Amino acid sequence: LRFGAARFVAGETIKQSIDAVSGLNKDGRIATLDHLGEFVFSEEEATLSADMCIQTLDAIASSGVQSNLSLKMTSLGLDISKELCVNNMKRILNRARKYGNFVRIDMEDYAHCQVSLDIYRELREEFDNVGIVIQAYLFRTEQDIQDLSALSANLRLVKGAYKESPQVAFPEKKDVDENYKKIIQMHLKNGHYSAIASHDEAIINFTKQFVSENGISRDQFEFQMLYGICEEMQKQLVKEGYRVRVYVPYGVDWFGYFMRRLAERPANVWFVLKNMFK
């Protein structure tokens, strides 16, 4: 398992993660670093997690690599106290702003969706260097895209990887794909920055055709993919002149990250196995 996880996790230390990003930068790819560890159960753990995010931002700045920061708010104490989480977020965003860097809030399961968006809106009152993730498989997503347009939100658009109830999410892949295409079109047409996070070649080709036909600048969007997944496609997109950002996880919680990604949806197991042997 450790051998398998090493393909998708950049290492356990900040230095290892910075070295991985440096390698990506050399062939034209940029990155977003994620210090692993999602659920915490004390204020002390949440503070330590926030400290690691700040240290990561410091390391990005001192090394000169091209990378943003991604984080999960459950790791900052969201399930303990909203106030604790917001305070930790503000500490992180202030440090990122000092360096002219950007922080992306990862979206988690449906139970955390509304509170995550509420906190994002609160943070946007003070910070413009923060974005969030929107998941295409939720019924509510089209309305969320419309509502967030007023904030000129910088969004990462994903299909969604958690197993959710058919009461709140499309159960069929074809419906998720169609909704994904719809929200890509909506957000790009609204003129806001869009990160298209997918390894689905059909979605990538759809986006390329849409932006070409609608005269949308390549400065308004980027493609995002996971570290260790579809590397050849990533490099080909760079050669074609597209901005490609790689999501690079690191940390001692590599085992939890690896196993959760496999457990969330059975299809993830086959997807990971295919990429391990490419």
C-alpha positions in Angstrom: 0.0 0.0 0.0 2.8 2.4 0.8 4.3 1.7 -2.7 0.9 2.4 -4.2 0.2 5.6 -2.3 3.7 7.0 -3.2 2.4 7.3 -6.8 -0.3 9.7 -5.7 1.2 11.4 -2.6 4.3 13.7 -2.9 5.8 12.6 0.5 5.4 13.2 4.2 7.4 16.4 4.5 7.1 20.0 3.2 10.5 19.6 1.6 9.4 16.5 -0.3 6.3 18.3 -1.5 8.2 21.4 -2.7 10.6 19.1 -4.6 7.7 17.4 -6.3 6.2 20.8 -7.3 9.6 22.0 -8.6 9.7 18.9 -10.9 6.2 19.8 -12.2 7.2 23.4 -12.7 10.1 22.3 -14.9 7.8 20.9 -17.6 5.3 23.8 -17.4 2.8 22.5 -14.9 1.8 24.6 -11.8 0.5 23.1 -8.6 -1.7 23.4 -5.5 -0.4 21.8 -2.3 -2.6 20.1 0.2 -1.3 19.1 3.6 -3.2 15.9 4.4 -5.4 15.4 7.4 -9.2 16.1 7.2 -10.9 15.4 10.5 -9.6 16.8 13.8 -11.1 16.5 17.2 -9.6 19.2 19.3 -8.7 22.9 19.1 -5.0 22.0 19.4 -5.2 19.7 16.4 -7.0 22.3 14.3 -4.4 25.0 15.3 -1.5 22.6 14.3 -3.2 21.9 11.0 -3.5 25.6 10.3 0.1 26.1 11.3 1.1 23.5 8.7 -0.8 25.4 6.1 1.0 28.5 7.0 4.4 26.7 6.9 3.5 25.4 3.5 2.8 28.9 2.3 6.2 30.0 3.7 7.9 27.2 1.9 6.2 28.0 -1.4 7.4 31.6 -1.1 10.9 30.9 0.0 11.5 28.2 -2.7 9.9 30.3 -5.5 7.9 27.3 -6.8 4.6 28.0 -8.6 1.9 26.7 -6.3 -1.2 27.6 -4.5 -2.6 26.0 -1.3 -5.6 23.8 -1.0 -7.2 22.8 2.3 -10.2 21.2 3.9 -12.0 23.2 6.6 -12.7 20.1 8.7 -8.9 20.0 9.3 -9.2 23.5 10.7 -11.9 22.7 13.2 -15.1 23.1 11.3 -16.8 20.3 13.2 -15.6 21.7 16.5 -16.6 25.3 16.1 -17.4 27.5 13.1 -15.6 30.5 14.8 -12.5 28.4 15.3 -12.5 27.4 11.7 -13.0 31.0 10.5 -10.2 32.3 12.7 -7.8 29.6 11.3 -8.9 30.4 7.8 -8.2 34.1 8.3 -4.7 33.4 9.7 -3.9 31.4 6.6 -5.4 33.9 4.2 -3.5 36.7 5.7 -0.2 34.9 5.2 -1.2 34.0 1.7 -2.1 37.6 0.9 1.3 38.7 2.2 2.9 36.5 -0.5 0.4 37.3 -3.2 -0.8 33.7 -3.1 -4.2 32.0 -3.4 -6.0 29.5 -1.2 -8.6 27.0 -2.4 -11.2 25.6 0.0 -11.9 22.0 -0.9 -15.5 20.9 -0.8 -16.3 17.9 1.3 -19.4 15.8 1.8 -22.9 17.2 1.5 -23.3 17.7 5.2 -20.5 20.3 5.0 -21.7 22.0 1.8 -23.9 24.8 3.1 -21.6 25.8 6.0 -18.6 25.8 3.7 -20.3 28.2 1.3 -21.5 30.4 4.2 -17.9 30.7 5.5 -16.6 31.3 1.9 -19.0 34.2 1.6 -18.0 35.6 5.0 -14.3 35.4 4.0 -14.9 37.1 0.7 -15.9 40.2 2.6 -12.3 40.6 3.6 -10.2 38.5 1.2 -10.1 38.2 -2.6 -7.4 35.5 -2.6 -9.7 32.6 -1.8 -11.8 30.2 -3.9 -13.9 27.2 -3.3 -15.0 24.0 -5.0 -18.4 23.3 -6.5 -19.6 19.7 -7.2 -21.6 18.9 -10.3 -23.3 15.8 -8.9 -25.4 17.8 -6.4 -28.9 19.0 -7.4 -28.3 22.4 -5.8 -25.2 23.2 -7.8 -26.8 25.2 -10.7 -28.3 27.5 -8.2 -25.1 27.8 -6.3 -23.3 28.8 -9.5 -25.9 31.5 -10.1 -25.6 32.8 -6.5 -21.8 32.9 -6.4 -21.7 34.9 -9.7 -22.3 38.0 -7.7 -19.0 37.4 -5.9 -17.0 36.9 -9.1 -16.1 33.6 -7.4 -13.0 31.7 -8.5 -14.3 28.2 -8.6 -12.9 24.7 -9.1 -15.6 22.7 -10.8 -15.6 19.0 -10.2 -17.9 16.1 -10.7 -17.8 15.1 -7.0 -16.3 12.0 -5.4 -18.2 11.3 -2.2 -21.0 8.8 -2.1 -24.2 10.9 -1.6 -27.9 10.1 -1.2 -30.1 10.2 -4.4 -32.1 12.7 -2.4 -29.4 15.3 -2.9 -27.2 14.1 -5.8 -27.7 12.7 -9.3 -27.3 8.9 -9.1 -26.5 8.4 -12.8 -23.1 9.3 -14.3 -24.7 10.6 -17.5 -26.7 13.1 -15.5 -23.6 14.2 -13.6 -21.7 14.6 -16.8 -24.5 16.8 -18.4 -24.7 18.9 -15.3 -20.9 19.3 -15.2 -21.0 20.6 -18.8 -23.8 23.0 -17.9 -22.0 24.5 -14.9 -18.7 24.8 -16.9 -20.6 26.8 -19.6 -22.4 28.9 -17.0 -19.4 29.9 -15.0 -17.2 30.6 -18.1 -20.0 32.6 -19.7 -20.4 34.7 -16.5 -16.8 35.7 -17.1 -15.4 34.3 -13.9 -12.2 32.2 -13.4 -12.8 28.5 -13.7 -10.7 25.6 -12.8 -11.9 22.5 -14.7 -10.8 19.6 -12.5 -11.3 16.4 -14.4 -9.4 13.4 -15.9 -12.3 12.7 -18.2 -11.0 13.3 -21.7 -14.6 13.9 -23.0 -15.0 16.8 -20.5 -11.6 18.2 -21.4 -12.4 18.2 -25.1 -15.8 19.7 -24.5 -14.2 22.6 -22.6 -11.6 23.1 -25.3 -14.3 23.3 -27.9 -16.6 25.6 -25.9 -13.9 28.1 -25.1 -12.7 28.2 -28.7 -16.3 28.7 -30.1 -17.1 31.4 -27.6 -13.8 33.3 -27.7 -13.0 32.7 -24.1 -9.4 33.6 -23.2 -7.1 30.9 -21.9 -6.3 33.3 -19.0 -9.9 32.7 -17.7 -9.5 29.0 -16.9 -7.2 26.1 -16.2 -7.3 22.4 -16.2 -6.6 20.6 -12.9 -5.7 17.0 -12.3 -4.4 14.9 -9.4 -0.7 14.2 -8.8 0.2 10.9 -10.4 -2.9 10.6 -12.6 -3.0 11.0 -16.4 0.5 12.5 -16.6 0.7 12.2 -20.3 -2.6 14.1 -20.8 -1.3 16.8 -18.4 1.9 17.3 -20.4 0.0 17.3 -23.7 -2.3 20.0 -22.5 0.7 22.1 -21.5 2.2 21.6 -25.0 -1.1 22.8 -26.5 -0.8 26.0 -24.5 -3.3 25.4 -21.7 -2.7 26.2 -18.1 -2.5 22.9 -16.1 -2.5 22.8 -12.3 -1.7 19.6 -10.4 -3.2 18.8 -7.0 -0.3 17.6 -4.9 -1.1 16.0 -1.5 1.5 15.4 1.1 1.8 14.6 4.8 1.9 11.7 7.3 -1.8 11.0 6.7 -1.0 9.5 3.3 -2.6 6.2 4.3 -5.9 7.8 5.3 -5.9 9.9 2.1 -5.2 6.9 -0.1 -7.8 4.6 1.5 -10.5 7.3 1.7 -10.2 8.0 -2.0 -10.6 4.3 -2.7 -13.5 3.9 -0.1 -15.5 6.9 -1.2 -16.6 5.3 -4.5 -15.8 1.7 -5.7 -15.0 3.1 -9.2 -12.0 4.9 -7.7 -10.3 1.6 -7.1 -10.2 0.6 -10.7 -9.3 4.2 -11.7 -6.3 4.2 -9.4 -5.2 0.7 -10.4 -5.2 1.6 -14.1 -3.1 4.7 -13.5 -0.6 2.8 -11.2 0.3 0.5 -14.1 0.4 3.1 -16.9 
